[in-house]
């Protein structure tokens, strides 16, 4: 029917720009995000309260916010079983919380660990296994550990010696970026450690490999200037704060890995001045879309955390 001038006219259709939908939220029940270590003096007043009392427990504090922590101290010295049992006791109120434990460096760096060292490490893990607190054992090789027949033999030997545990193998040299390496780990049920590190010659680049029931991602920061600098301390090497744009591709990789692995662990090792904690909060937000309970002091130091935080932040107090 023809419309007359007096007939009601249809409303004009508003043309709106097409906005891509946000990335799908990730099921965090299958993904554990956390940090490496917890006993850093420079975290006081940033991650931990500046006036924390004598009863303050850093381990319990972090277990409220994350579902995994990587134990860094075991790399330098194997603890007594009483100490690892104490760690388990301190997280007793958090049934989903787990520890990832770094293997003693005598096995991977000095390469002089004895049978007594092996037995001591097994004893140290016993309480964590008994209380179902062990996520994985991280076998971290140095960059100088290159793909040679001797290195392959050493790798196979450690995979056998610690086969009773879920193992994660970190290889930093680019020579290991080969399909047959992944095949060896897959055959042994060991996880390949996907790492983010400075993009330098002969450094392993970004990967998203899944070779076991556990997928593992580890972030070291991108401080290329200090990574190989002689005399650079641990703090300098890991002094780096990731931007949200740098984490976004990794969040997508973790989403994909969570569809292939039974469980995914994501560890931030850029510990200097609490930057690992800051990025771990950002990463949890990127995966789930949920705002995070970020300490106000940490937002004051790193304002880029505000969009990911549920904390009421008064900028004037931290100006």
C-alpha positions as CSV (number, residue, x, y, z in Angstrom):
1,X,0.0,0.0,0.0
2,X,1.3,3.4,-0.9
3,X,1.9,5.7,2.0
4,X,0.2,9.1,2.0
5,X,2.1,12.2,3.4
6,X,0.1,11.9,6.5
7,X,1.1,8.2,7.1
8,X,3.5,7.6,10.0
9,X,7.1,7.3,8.7
10,X,9.4,4.6,9.9
11,X,12.2,5.5,12.3
12,X,15.5,5.9,10.5
13,X,17.9,3.0,11.2
14,X,21.0,4.1,13.1
15,X,24.2,2.9,11.7
16,X,26.5,1.8,14.4
17,X,30.1,0.7,14.1
18,X,30.6,-3.0,14.4
19,X,32.4,-3.7,17.7
20,X,34.1,-7.1,18.0
21,X,32.9,-9.1,21.0
22,X,35.3,-9.4,23.9
23,X,37.3,-12.6,24.0
24,X,35.5,-15.5,25.7
25,X,36.1,-15.9,29.5
26,X,38.4,-18.7,30.4
27,X,37.3,-21.4,32.9
28,X,39.8,-20.6,35.7
29,X,39.1,-23.8,37.5
30,X,41.4,-25.4,34.9
31,X,44.0,-22.6,34.9
32,X,46.2,-21.7,37.8
33,X,47.9,-18.3,37.7
34,X,50.6,-17.3,40.2
35,X,54.1,-16.0,40.8
36,X,57.6,-17.4,41.5
37,X,58.6,-17.0,45.1
38,X,57.1,-15.0,47.9
39,X,59.9,-14.0,50.3
40,X,61.0,-10.7,48.7
41,X,61.9,-7.7,51.0
42,X,61.0,-5.2,48.2
43,X,57.4,-6.5,48.2
44,X,56.7,-4.9,51.6
45,X,54.6,-1.8,51.1
46,X,53.7,-2.9,47.6
47,X,52.3,-6.4,47.6
48,X,52.3,-6.8,51.4
49,X,51.1,-4.3,54.0
50,X,53.8,-1.8,54.9
51,X,52.9,-2.3,58.6
52,X,52.3,-6.0,58.6
53,X,52.5,-7.4,62.1
54,X,54.6,-10.3,63.3
55,X,51.7,-12.7,62.7
56,X,51.5,-11.8,59.0
57,X,51.9,-14.8,56.7
58,X,52.9,-13.9,53.1
59,X,52.2,-17.4,51.9
60,X,48.6,-17.4,53.2
61,X,48.2,-13.8,51.9
62,X,49.1,-14.9,48.3
63,X,47.1,-18.1,48.5
64,X,43.9,-16.0,49.0
65,X,44.6,-14.3,45.6
66,X,46.2,-17.0,43.4
67,X,45.9,-20.8,43.0
68,X,49.6,-21.7,42.5
69,X,53.0,-20.4,43.7
70,X,56.3,-21.5,42.3
71,X,58.9,-22.3,45.0
72,X,62.1,-20.5,44.0
73,X,64.2,-21.3,47.1
74,X,64.4,-25.1,46.4
75,X,66.5,-24.2,43.4
76,X,69.3,-22.9,45.7
77,X,68.9,-25.4,48.6
78,X,66.8,-28.5,49.2
79,X,64.6,-27.8,52.3
80,X,63.9,-30.2,55.1
81,X,60.6,-32.0,55.0
82,X,59.4,-30.1,58.1
83,X,59.7,-26.9,56.2
84,X,57.6,-28.1,53.2
85,X,55.1,-29.5,55.6
86,X,54.9,-26.1,57.2
87,X,54.1,-24.6,53.7
88,X,51.3,-27.0,53.3
89,X,49.9,-26.1,56.8
90,X,49.9,-22.4,55.9
91,X,47.7,-22.9,52.9
92,X,45.3,-25.4,54.7
93,X,42.4,-23.1,54.3
94,X,42.7,-23.1,50.5
95,X,42.0,-26.6,49.2
96,X,42.6,-25.7,45.5
97,X,46.0,-24.2,46.1
98,X,49.1,-25.9,44.8
99,X,52.9,-25.5,44.7
100,X,55.2,-25.9,41.8
101,X,58.7,-26.7,43.1
102,X,61.9,-25.9,41.2
103,X,64.4,-28.8,41.1
104,X,67.7,-28.2,43.0
105,X,70.2,-26.6,40.7
106,X,72.8,-29.2,41.5
107,X,71.0,-31.4,39.0
108,X,70.7,-28.9,36.2
109,X,73.4,-26.2,36.5
110,X,76.3,-27.6,38.5
111,X,75.4,-31.1,37.3
112,X,77.1,-32.6,40.3
113,X,74.1,-33.7,42.4
114,X,74.6,-37.0,44.2
115,X,72.3,-39.8,45.1
116,X,72.0,-38.3,48.6
117,X,70.9,-35.0,47.0
118,X,68.2,-37.0,45.0
119,X,67.0,-38.7,48.2
120,X,66.9,-35.4,50.0
121,X,64.8,-33.8,47.3
122,X,62.3,-36.7,47.3
123,X,62.0,-36.4,51.1
124,X,61.3,-32.7,50.7
125,X,58.5,-33.3,48.3
126,X,56.9,-36.0,50.5
127,X,54.7,-33.7,52.6
128,X,53.4,-31.8,49.5
129,X,52.5,-35.0,47.8
130,X,50.9,-36.4,50.9
131,X,48.7,-33.4,51.3
132,X,47.9,-33.1,47.6
133,X,49.7,-29.8,47.3
134,X,52.1,-30.5,44.4
135,X,51.3,-29.1,41.0
136,X,54.6,-29.9,39.4
137,X,58.4,-30.1,39.6
138,X,60.1,-27.6,37.4
139,X,63.3,-28.8,35.8
140,X,64.9,-25.5,34.7
141,X,68.0,-25.8,32.5
142,X,70.3,-22.8,31.9
143,X,70.6,-21.1,28.5
144,X,74.0,-22.7,28.2
145,X,72.4,-26.1,28.1
146,X,72.3,-26.6,24.3
147,X,70.9,-29.5,22.3
148,X,73.8,-32.0,22.1
149,X,73.9,-35.8,22.5
150,X,75.3,-35.3,26.0
151,X,72.5,-32.9,26.9
152,X,69.9,-35.2,25.6
153,X,71.3,-38.0,27.8
154,X,71.3,-35.7,30.8
155,X,67.7,-34.7,30.1
156,X,66.5,-38.3,29.8
157,X,68.3,-39.3,33.0
158,X,66.5,-36.6,35.0
159,X,63.2,-37.5,33.5
160,X,63.7,-41.0,34.7
161,X,65.0,-40.1,38.2
162,X,62.0,-37.9,39.0
163,X,59.4,-39.7,37.0
164,X,57.2,-40.1,40.1
165,X,56.2,-36.4,39.8
166,X,54.5,-34.3,37.2
167,X,57.5,-32.8,35.5
168,X,57.9,-29.5,33.6
169,X,61.1,-29.0,31.5
170,X,62.3,-25.5,30.8
171,X,64.8,-25.2,27.9
172,X,66.0,-21.6,27.2
173,X,68.3,-22.1,24.2
174,X,66.7,-21.8,20.8
175,X,68.4,-25.1,19.7
176,X,65.7,-27.0,21.5
177,X,62.9,-25.7,19.3
178,X,62.5,-29.0,17.5
179,X,59.5,-31.3,17.0
180,X,61.4,-34.4,18.2
181,X,62.2,-32.7,21.5
182,X,58.4,-32.2,22.1
183,X,57.9,-35.9,21.1
184,X,60.4,-37.0,23.7
185,X,58.6,-35.0,26.4
186,X,55.2,-36.2,25.2
187,X,56.3,-39.8,25.4
188,X,57.6,-39.3,28.9
189,X,54.5,-37.4,30.1
190,X,56.5,-34.3,30.9
191,X,55.3,-30.8,30.1
192,X,57.3,-28.4,27.9
193,X,57.7,-25.0,29.6
194,X,56.5,-22.2,27.3
195,X,58.5,-19.1,28.2
196,X,58.4,-15.4,27.5
197,X,62.0,-14.0,27.8
198,X,64.0,-11.3,26.1
199,X,64.1,-11.7,22.3
200,X,67.8,-12.2,21.8
201,X,69.9,-14.3,19.5
202,X,69.7,-18.0,20.3
203,X,67.0,-17.5,23.0
204,X,64.0,-19.7,22.6
205,X,61.1,-17.7,21.3
206,X,57.4,-17.8,22.2
207,X,55.7,-21.2,22.1
208,X,52.4,-22.7,23.1
209,X,53.2,-26.4,23.2
210,X,51.1,-28.9,25.2
211,X,53.0,-32.2,25.8
212,X,51.3,-33.5,28.9
213,X,48.2,-33.3,31.0
214,X,49.7,-30.1,32.5
215,X,50.5,-27.2,30.2
216,X,52.9,-24.7,31.7
217,X,53.7,-21.0,30.9
218,X,56.4,-18.9,32.5
219,X,57.1,-15.2,32.2
220,X,60.6,-13.8,32.8
221,X,60.1,-10.3,31.5
222,X,61.8,-8.7,28.5
223,X,64.6,-6.7,30.0
224,X,67.0,-7.5,27.2
225,X,69.6,-4.9,28.3
226,X,70.3,-6.8,31.6
227,X,69.6,-10.4,30.5
228,X,73.1,-11.4,29.7
229,X,74.9,-8.4,31.1
230,X,77.9,-9.3,33.2
231,X,77.4,-8.4,36.9
232,X,73.6,-7.8,36.5
233,X,71.9,-9.2,39.5
234,X,68.7,-11.1,39.7
235,X,66.7,-8.0,40.4
236,X,67.9,-6.3,37.3
237,X,67.3,-9.2,35.0
238,X,63.7,-9.6,36.1
239,X,62.9,-5.9,36.3
240,X,60.1,-5.7,33.8
241,X,56.3,-4.9,33.8
242,X,54.3,-6.4,31.0
243,X,51.7,-4.2,29.3
244,X,48.2,-5.5,28.7
245,X,48.9,-5.6,24.9
246,X,51.9,-7.8,25.5
247,X,49.8,-10.2,27.7
248,X,46.8,-10.4,25.3
249,X,48.4,-13.0,22.8
250,X,49.5,-15.1,25.8
251,X,46.0,-15.1,27.3
252,X,44.7,-16.4,24.0
253,X,47.4,-19.1,24.0
254,X,46.4,-20.1,27.5
255,X,42.8,-20.3,26.5
256,X,43.7,-22.7,23.7
257,X,45.9,-24.8,25.9
258,X,43.1,-25.1,28.5
259,X,41.1,-26.9,25.8
260,X,43.9,-29.5,25.2
261,X,45.4,-30.0,28.7
262,X,43.7,-31.1,31.9
263,X,45.3,-28.2,33.7
264,X,47.3,-25.1,32.9
265,X,49.8,-23.3,35.2
266,X,50.9,-19.7,34.4
267,X,53.8,-18.3,36.4
268,X,55.2,-14.8,36.5
269,X,58.9,-14.6,37.4
270,X,59.4,-10.8,36.9
271,X,59.5,-10.4,40.6
272,X,61.3,-7.1,41.1
273,X,59.2,-4.7,43.2
274,X,56.1,-6.8,42.9
275,X,55.7,-6.6,39.1
276,X,55.1,-10.4,38.9
277,X,52.1,-10.0,41.2
278,X,50.8,-7.0,39.2
279,X,51.0,-9.0,36.0
280,X,49.4,-12.1,37.5
281,X,46.4,-10.0,38.6
282,X,46.2,-8.5,35.0
283,X,46.4,-12.0,33.5
284,X,43.6,-13.4,35.7
285,X,41.5,-10.4,34.7
286,X,42.3,-11.0,31.0
287,X,41.3,-14.7,31.3
288,X,38.1,-14.4,33.4
289,X,36.9,-10.8,32.9
290,X,36.6,-10.5,36.7
291,X,38.1,-7.6,38.5
292,X,40.9,-8.6,40.9
293,X,41.6,-7.8,44.6
294,X,44.7,-5.8,43.9
295,X,46.4,-4.1,46.9
296,X,45.9,-0.4,46.7
297,X,49.7,0.2,47.2
298,X,50.4,-1.9,44.1
299,X,47.9,0.1,42.1
300,X,49.7,3.3,43.3
301,X,53.0,1.9,42.0
302,X,51.5,0.6,38.7
303,X,48.4,2.6,37.7
304,X,47.8,0.4,34.6
305,X,46.3,-2.1,37.1
306,X,43.3,0.0,37.7
307,X,41.1,-1.4,34.9
308,X,41.7,-4.9,36.3
309,X,41.1,-4.1,39.9
310,X,38.1,-4.3,42.2
311,X,39.9,-2.2,44.8
312,X,38.6,1.3,45.6
313,X,41.6,3.4,44.8
314,X,42.2,6.9,46.0
315,X,44.9,8.4,43.9
316,X,45.5,11.3,46.2
317,X,46.8,9.0,48.9
318,X,49.5,7.7,46.6
319,X,50.4,10.8,44.7
